Amino acid sequence: MAEPASLCVKWQGQEYAVHLTPEDTVATVKHKLEQQTQVSAKRQKLLGLKTRDGKLAGDEAKVSDLAIKASTKVMMMGQREETIAAAEAEALAAPEVQDDFDLRPEEEQALDVKDQPEVLEKLQRRIRSVEVKVMNPPRDGKKCLVLDIDYTLFDLGSAAERPDELARPHLHEFLRDTYQFYDIIIWSATNMKWVEVKMRELGVLGNEQYKITAMLDHAAMVTVQTEKYGVFDCKPLGFIWAKFPDHYNAENTVMLDDLRQGRACAWRNFVMNKQQGLVIRPFKRAHMNRDKASLLGDNELLHLSHYLCLVGPLPSLADLNHRKWESYLQKHAAGFGGSFSSGGGGGGAGSRSGGSGARGS
């Protein structure tokens, strides 16, 4: 028997040493990690773990066939069962989603923090201290599309052997089509290393059909406090506008985020930029909802690409009410060769329909 090896796995900021022999498999790694982290092996995703021939390592791959060194660190994704159960219980307890996602007047007032001096000072500190790595230069005349990752483009809570199995259906078509009108910026509440790993594993970075302008992480977010919702972090679009003053502004930017924590929580990321926010259903249960051909499949990105391409040529987006994007698309569905049906699949928070269209606020 060969001498045992040790693999360093990082999860939620902590490092775990997994002692292995060359004959052990990736499945063995996951079972040993389950003992240390209490994350079920079936829910674990080991990012960047490849065989010596460059292929993603499946559960049956042996340690001796992996492209790892003594200094290799592998990142694990996954949640404990009790964490998932608590999140699902919270989602079930959330209030029913209304047609236009309008907050009550007192909620609007409670969340109106964008003009508070201390918040503006925090934003200025972020602008001064956080550098943005421009991956592809902004294009003249293009609008700005800001995208969240977890449960918006990617199912974080499900298990799969390959990350691409957890990509939201129509992901690459969505990015390809919207790229005609928008520069794309990825903004995640995690750290940059995670952002880069996720985007690379999903095939977003280096894609020949579209380009990513920049990626942002938690470092660019600011902490705010309201009487009703307490302390939370949000994504101020003013950060992007300050970094790209010649290209992006309040009239040509839209930001997507999901509803996984309820209607009020979804709007926290938009607290400083309510008009630019567009809330979509979360993508969950990837194995059930990734079939593009099924009526039960998740088609949220397909419909969103139609909407964003429909409004993309407009001189300004400032008069649009993105809370009613589905109503707007229903009204103009003929422009995309057929009818539009809301519902979207994806384990979302309920169907949305009706309303008076996306124009007006």
N, C-alpha and C positions, 0 to 999 in steps of 0.2 A: 504494500500500500504506500502510495506516495505521501510525502510530508503534507500536512494540512496547510491551506492558504487562508488568508483573512481578507474579507471584502468589506470596505467601509461604505455604509449606506446612510444617506442623510434624509431625515424626514422631520418636517415641522421644526427646523432649526437645531435638531439634535442629531448626533452621529451615532450609529450603531455598528459594532464590529460583528461580522458573521464569519465564524470559523468553518472552513470547508475543506473537502478533499477533492482532488481532480475528478473523481468519479461522481461527485455530487452533481445535481442538475439545478437549473433555475427554479424548478418547483421546490427543491430542497431549501434554496435560499429564501423563498417566500414563506415556507413553513417555519423556518427558524426566525424570520422577521416577525411572523405572527406571534410567536412566543414572547418576543421582546417588546412589541408595540401594541399588541392586541388588535391589530388590523388584520382582518381575515385575508388569507392568501388569495382568495378569489377577487378581492377588491384592490389588490395591490397592482400598481403599474411601476415598473422599474425603467426609468427613462434613460436612453442612451446606451443600454446594454446590448452589445452586438457580438456576433461571432467573428472569428478571425478572417472570414471571407467577406465581412462587411454587412452581413444580413442581420436584421433584428433577431434577437435571441428569444426563441419560444421556451415554454416551460420544460420541454424535453431536452434542451441543449445542455451539454455537460460543461462543468466549470473549466475543464481542460481545453475546451473549444472556444472559450470566450476571449475576446480581445481586451484583457485587463492586465494591469500592472500592479505592483505593490502600492503605488500611490493613487490608484484609481478610486474615485468617489462616485457612487451612483446615487441618483436622486429618486426617491420613492414618492409616489402619489397614492392617496387612498385615505379613507376615513373609517373610524371605528363604527361598529354597528349602532351603538347608542347615540353617536353623533348624527348619523344618518336618520335614525328614528326620530330624534328630537327635531331635526330640520323638517322632516316630512310632517310631523305633528304641528309644527308652527305654520307650515304652508296650508294645512287643512283648516287651521283655526283662523287664518287670515280672512278679512272681509272679502265678500264677492267683488270681483273686478267690475267696475262700471264702464259704460260705453266710452266715456271720454277721459277717464282717469282724473277728473277734476278733484282737487282737494277742497275741503270746506274752507270758508273764509278764515276761520280761526287757525286752520292748519297752514294756509298760505302765509298768514302773518307770523306764525311760529317759526316757519322755515325761512323767512325773509332775512337772511344774514349777510347778503352780498355787499351791503353798504356799511357794515360795521367796521370801524377803524382798525380794531385788532385783527379782524379777518383779512382786511386789505393789506395790513402790514405783514401778516404771515405769507400772503400770496407774493408780495414783493420780495420777501426773503427767499422763497422758493425760486423765483425768477432769477435772483442774483446768484444763488448757490448751486442750483441743479443744472448740470450741463445736458444738452440733448444731442445725442449722436444721430446725425442726419444720414440715413442709409441711402436715400435717393432724393435729390433736390426737389423742392416744390416746383410744380409746373404752373406757368402763367395761365390765368383764367380758370383754374380748377378750384372747386369747392373742397371743403375738408370734412372727411368722414372719420369719426373717432369711435373705436370699437373696443368693448370689453371682451374678455376671453372666456372665463369660466361660466358655463351654462348659457352663454350667448353664442359662442362659436364652438364650444367643446363641452362634453359631458364629463365633469370632474368626478361625479359620484359613482359611476358604473365601472365594472371590471372588463378588461379586454386584453388580448395578447399583444395587439398592436395599437398605438395611439390613433392611427387613422380610422380605426373602427369607432372611435369616440367623437370624430369630427361631425359637426352638424350637417345634415344633408344639404346639398347645393352650396356648400361652403366656397369652393373654388369658382363655381359659376357666379356666385354672388360677388366675390371680390373682383373677378374678371369684368363683369358687366358694370359695376359701380365705378370701377377704375376709369371708365370713359369720361366721367364727370367729376370725380373726387380724387384728391390725394388721400391716402389711407394712413391713419395713425392708430397704432395699437396701444391701449392704455389699460394696464392691469393693476390691481391692488396688491399684487405679490411683488417679489424682488426681480430685478432684471435678469438674473440667471435663469429663473424659472420661466420668465417670458420668452427668452431666447430658445430655451429647450423645447417648450411647447410649440412655438411657431415653426421651429425646424422640424420637429417630429411630425407635425401636421402637413408639412410640405408647403407652408406659406412663404417662408424665406427662400429666395432664389427661384421663385416660380416665374416661368417665362411669360405667363399671360397677364401678369400684373406686378406692381412693385409696391413695397411698403416704404413710406416716407420716413417714419421714425417710430420708435417704441418707447413708451413711458412706463414707469412702475410706481410703487408707493411713495418714492422719494419726492415726486412732484405733487402729491396730494396735500391738502391742508386740513387741519382739525378745526371743527366748528362746534358750537354748542347752542342748543335751543331749549326753551323751557319745556316743550312737550316731549322731545325725543332725546334730550341729553346730549352727550358728547359723541361725535362720530366724524369719520374722515370723508372727504368728498373730492371730486375731480373738477377743479376750476378751469374752465376753458380759457380764462384770461391768461393762464400760463402759456398755452399754445399760441394765443394771439400775440403775446409779448415776444415770444421766441421767433415767430414768423410774421412780423408786422406788415410786410409787403404782400402777403398772400392770403392770410386767414383773418376773419373777423366775425362779429355777431351775425352778419347777414349771410354768410356762406358756410356756416358750420352746423353739423348735426352730430349728436352723440347717442349711441345705442347702448342700452343696458337692459338687464333682465329683471323679471318679477319674482325671483325665487324666494324672497323674504317678505313678500306682501307689498301691497300698493304703496304705502307710505315709505317703506324702506327703500323701494326702488327709486323713489324720487330724491333720496338723500344725495346721490351722486350729482343730481341736477340742481341742487339747492341754490347754487350761484348762477345757474344758466338754465332757467326753467323752459324758456322758449325753444332752446336748442335740443332739449332732451326728447328721446323717443324710446318708450318702454316696450319691450317685446316679451313674449313668453319664454320661460327658461327651457333649455333643452335637457331633458332627463331621460332615463331608461333608454339609452341609445340602441340597445339590441331590439327593442320593440318599435322604435320610431324612426329608424334610419332608412327604411325601405321607401325609396323615392316613388316607386310605382304604386304603392298602397295608399288607399284613401285615409288610412290611419297614420301614414307616415308624416314626418315633420316637414312642412313646406313653408315655414316662417321666412327663411332667407330668400326663397324663391319669390314670395309676394313682396318682401321688402326691397328686393332688387328692382322689381317693377315700379314700386312707389318712388324709390330714390332716383331711378333713371327718368321717371316721368317728371319729377320736379327739378332734376339736375340742370336743364337748360334755362330755368327761370333766372332773371337778373338777380333776384334776392330771395332768400328763404325766410326773411323776417316776418312775413305776413302769414306764414303757414302755422297751423296748429297740429303738430306732429302727434298729439294725443289722439287725433282722429284720422290717422294715416290710412286705416283700412276703409273708412267711409269714403275718403278721397279716391282711393284706388278702385273701389266699387263703382264710383261715379264715372271714372275714366277707364274702366277695364277694357273697353273696346279697342283702346290703343295698343293692347297687348294680345289681341286676337282671341278674346273670349271672356268668359265670366270669371269672377273672383269669388271664392268662398272662404270666409274666415273660419277659424278653428285651429288650423296649424299643427295639431298633434303635439308631440313633444312633452307630454305630461304637464302642460301649461296650466294656467290658473283660470281657465274658463274662456268661452268664446266672447268676442267683442263684435258688435255690429251696430248699424244704425248711426245716428249722429247727423250733423249737418255739413260734413265735409271738412277737409283739412284747412281750408282758408279761414282766417279769422281766429281770434283768441278769446 
